[in-house]
Amino acid sequence: MNEFNEYVYEVFSAAGDIVIKPMMGGYLVYLNGKLIGDICGNELFLKRTPTSDRLLVDSELRYPYEGSKTLMHVFDRFEDKALVTELLHGMYTELPEKKPKKLKKKDK
């Protein structure tokens, strides 16, 4: 994991269990098992929820990679621990539960 990923992990860990997984040249960021965003090229992108729209109102909406959905480009909010905690807790409650994997015919 690079220095930026370690920094995001350290700051976000105050809000819960953070996992950062490599995926297609970037990284996926999970909070307590829910996908909350991406790290691409040392830039953080978070999913849009009512909480992220409210707390990150001045964040630019961008595509982290070709073919992706627009996400919120987050850059300088990490020093405000209360904001980070409120943001992540709100996003977690607003994001849908992970769908269970479908069993393959041979697994049934």
C-alpha positions in Angstrom: 0.0 0.0 0.0 1.3 3.4 -0.9 1.7 6.4 1.5 -1.6 8.1 0.4 -3.6 4.9 0.9 -2.0 4.4 4.4 -3.0 8.0 5.2 -6.6 7.4 4.1 -6.7 4.2 6.0 -5.4 5.9 9.2 -7.9 8.8 9.0 -10.9 6.7 8.1 -10.2 3.9 10.6 -11.6 6.2 13.4 -15.1 5.6 11.8 -14.9 1.8 11.5 -13.2 -1.2 9.8 -11.5 0.1 6.7 -10.3 -2.2 3.9 -8.4 -0.9 0.9 -8.2 -3.4 -2.0 -6.3 -3.1 -5.2 -8.5 -3.2 -8.3 -7.8 -2.5 -12.0 -4.9 -0.1 -11.4 -6.6 1.7 -8.5 -8.0 0.8 -5.1 -11.5 0.2 -3.7 -12.2 1.6 -0.2 -14.6 -0.3 2.0 -16.1 0.7 5.4 -17.5 -2.1 7.5 -17.9 -4.2 4.3 -19.6 -1.5 2.2 -17.9 0.0 -0.8 -17.7 3.8 -0.2 -15.2 5.0 -2.8 -12.1 4.6 -4.9 -8.5 5.8 -4.8 -7.1 6.4 -8.2 -3.7 8.0 -8.8 -3.4 9.2 -5.1 -6.8 10.9 -5.3 -9.8 10.0 -3.2 -13.3 9.7 -4.8 -16.4 8.9 -2.6 -19.8 7.7 -3.6 -22.6 10.2 -3.6 -25.2 9.9 -0.8 -27.4 12.5 0.9 -24.7 12.9 3.6 -21.8 13.3 1.2 -23.8 15.7 -0.9 -24.5 17.8 2.2 -21.0 17.7 3.8 -18.9 17.9 0.6 -21.1 20.4 -1.2 -18.1 22.1 -2.9 -16.4 18.8 -4.1 -16.1 18.4 -7.8 -17.9 15.5 -9.4 -15.5 13.5 -11.6 -15.0 10.2 -13.2 -12.1 8.4 -11.4 -11.6 6.1 -14.5 -13.1 5.5 -17.9 -16.5 3.8 -17.6 -17.1 4.7 -14.0 -19.9 6.6 -12.4 -19.3 10.1 -11.3 -17.9 10.3 -7.8 -17.1 13.1 -5.4 -13.4 14.1 -5.7 -12.3 14.7 -2.1 -9.0 16.5 -1.4 -8.5 18.5 1.8 -11.0 17.4 4.4 -8.9 15.0 6.4 -7.8 17.2 9.3 -11.4 17.6 10.5 -11.9 14.2 12.3 -15.4 15.1 13.4 -16.4 15.8 9.7 -14.8 12.6 8.5 -16.6 10.5 11.2 -20.0 12.2 10.5 -19.4 11.7 6.7 -18.5 8.1 6.9 -21.2 7.1 9.5 -23.8 8.9 7.4 -22.6 7.3 4.1 -22.6 3.9 5.7 -26.2 4.1 6.8 -27.3 5.4 3.4 -25.5 2.9 1.2 -27.3 -0.3 0.4 -26.4 -3.6 2.0 -24.1 -5.8 0.0 -26.1 -8.2 -2.1 -25.5 -11.9 -1.3 -23.6 -13.8 -4.0 -25.7 -16.0 -6.2 -24.9 -19.7 -5.9 -23.5 -21.3 -9.0 -25.5 -24.4 -10.1 -22.7 -26.7 -9.0 -22.7 -25.1 -5.5 -26.4 -25.8 -4.8 
